[in-house]
Amino acid sequence: MQWIHYASFFREFFRQPMQLGTFLPSSPFLERRVVRLAELEQADVAVELGAGVGGITSRALECLPKRSTLLAVELSPPLARVLRTWKDPRLIVHEGSAGEFRDVLKASELARPDVIISGIPLAVMPRRESASLLSEAWETLAPGGRLVIYQFRRDVERIAGFCGQPAAVEVEPLNIPPLRVYCWRKPAEVRTRLSARLLRTRVDGPVRTRDRSNDPRRRPLQAALASVRGGGRRHRPIHGVNAEGRSEEPSTARSSRDA
Ligand SMILES: C[S@@+](CC[C@H](N)C(=O)[O-])C[C@H]1O[C@@H](n2cnc3c(N)ncnc32)[C@H](O)[C@@H]1O
């Protein structure tokens, strides 16, 4: 990152201190820790919420495979402008609120993300808003995906009950201020079961029921059903076809069959 990026962040902090949460962007130590926990080398789609001036963004792009996509969402227009200066065809910059990330994924026809990273200061957001953002992120994440959140305060531990599992937590002391990095991994079983079903459909074709209409064991049952249908008031009368191929009335049809 260049000094101009630090200056932009610093300036924006004086305009919106609560929104930024800190006056300095993440240190290279924090950037590396976040990216390592996110395992971006295996991601097709990644999302970064609160990308700032793009320190973690650029580090993430170093690790992402060539054909992957990174969606960076940033609320502050001056910081989003800085993000757009990172020229990489894999990067999509969305200037707006983090809560819009699902709409952007949909509009860009992107798959469910394998990684979601967030540095948004959750503690200063209304509790309901932060809880709904995190549960949406968790829900949207692909099976086996990673949700990585770096924070100064520990509120996220209480908010993140929706995950139903504890996070892996690391502390990065070489950052101002030192931060905790949380990583939740979504279980991969759903993907395994789904892919097994897809595989079976592709390899074996859809499951078909056996045609039992000629099974001699079913003839008494078929005869019984036919007589019930024939006698039932809700069913249409049976029209027969005579030897010349003309349609006969039900009574005639029955008598010609009996003959
Ligand atoms: C602590 S800074 C982290 C910046 C950057 N990721 C870094 O590591 O240096 C938090 C960032 O989140 C952004 N932010 C805060 N609330 C947001 C929201 N609701 N939606 C999107 N971005 C938000 C801030 O503007 C700020 O850039």
Ligand as a Chemical Component Dictionary entry (heavy atoms), coordinates in Angstrom:
data_LIG
# 
_chem_comp.id                   LIG 
_chem_comp.type                 NON-POLYMER 
_chem_comp.pdbx_formal_charge   0 
_chem_comp.three_letter_code    LIG 
# 
loop_
_chem_comp_atom.comp_id 
_chem_comp_atom.atom_id 
_chem_comp_atom.alt_atom_id 
_chem_comp_atom.type_symbol 
_chem_comp_atom.charge 
_chem_comp_atom.model_Cartn_x 
_chem_comp_atom.model_Cartn_y 
_chem_comp_atom.model_Cartn_z 
_chem_comp_atom.pdbx_ordinal 
LIG C1  C1  C 0  -11.777 -1.363 10.396 1  
LIG S1  S1  S 1  -12.000 -0.729 8.798  2  
LIG C2  C2  C 0  -11.222 -2.027 7.874  3  
LIG C3  C3  C 0  -10.714 -1.552 6.553  4  
LIG C4  C4  C 0  -9.871  -2.549 5.764  5  
LIG N1  N1  N 0  -10.563 -3.773 5.529  6  
LIG C5  C5  C 0  -8.550  -2.812 6.419  7  
LIG O1  O1  O 0  -8.342  -3.944 6.827  8  
LIG O2  O2  O -1 -7.762  -1.906 6.495  9  
LIG C6  C6  C 0  -13.730 -1.004 8.536  10 
LIG C7  C7  C 0  -14.243 -0.633 7.173  11 
LIG O3  O3  O 0  -15.599 -1.003 7.081  12 
LIG C8  C8  C 0  -16.337 0.005  6.409  13 
LIG N2  N2  N 0  -17.748 -0.102 6.824  14 
LIG C9  C9  C 0  -18.304 0.190  8.016  15 
LIG N3  N3  N 0  -19.618 -0.084 8.025  16 
LIG C10 C10 C 0  -19.909 -0.595 6.798  17 
LIG C11 C11 C 0  -21.095 -1.095 6.190  18 
LIG N4  N4  N 0  -22.260 -1.140 6.832  19 
LIG N5  N5  N 0  -21.018 -1.554 4.933  20 
LIG C12 C12 C 0  -19.842 -1.547 4.243  21 
LIG N6  N6  N 0  -18.681 -1.082 4.763  22 
LIG C13 C13 C 0  -18.716 -0.618 6.031  23 
LIG C14 C14 C 0  -15.664 1.281  6.852  24 
LIG O4  O4  O 0  -15.937 2.358  5.981  25 
LIG C15 C15 C 0  -14.209 0.852  6.871  26 
LIG O5  O5  O 0  -13.611 1.059  5.634  27 
# 
loop_
_chem_comp_bond.comp_id 
_chem_comp_bond.atom_id_1 
_chem_comp_bond.atom_id_2 
_chem_comp_bond.value_order 
_chem_comp_bond.pdbx_ordinal 
LIG C1  S1  SING 1  
LIG S1  C2  SING 2  
LIG S1  C6  SING 3  
LIG C2  C3  SING 4  
LIG C3  C4  SING 5  
LIG C4  N1  SING 6  
LIG C4  C5  SING 7  
LIG C5  O1  DOUB 8  
LIG C5  O2  SING 9  
LIG C6  C7  SING 10 
LIG C7  O3  SING 11 
LIG C7  C15 SING 12 
LIG O3  C8  SING 13 
LIG C8  N2  SING 14 
LIG C8  C14 SING 15 
LIG N2  C9  SING 16 
LIG N2  C13 SING 17 
LIG C9  N3  DOUB 18 
LIG N3  C10 SING 19 
LIG C10 C11 SING 20 
LIG C10 C13 DOUB 21 
LIG C11 N4  SING 22 
LIG C11 N5  DOUB 23 
LIG N5  C12 SING 24 
LIG C12 N6  DOUB 25 
LIG N6  C13 SING 26 
LIG C14 O4  SING 27 
LIG C14 C15 SING 28 
LIG C15 O5  SING 29 
# 
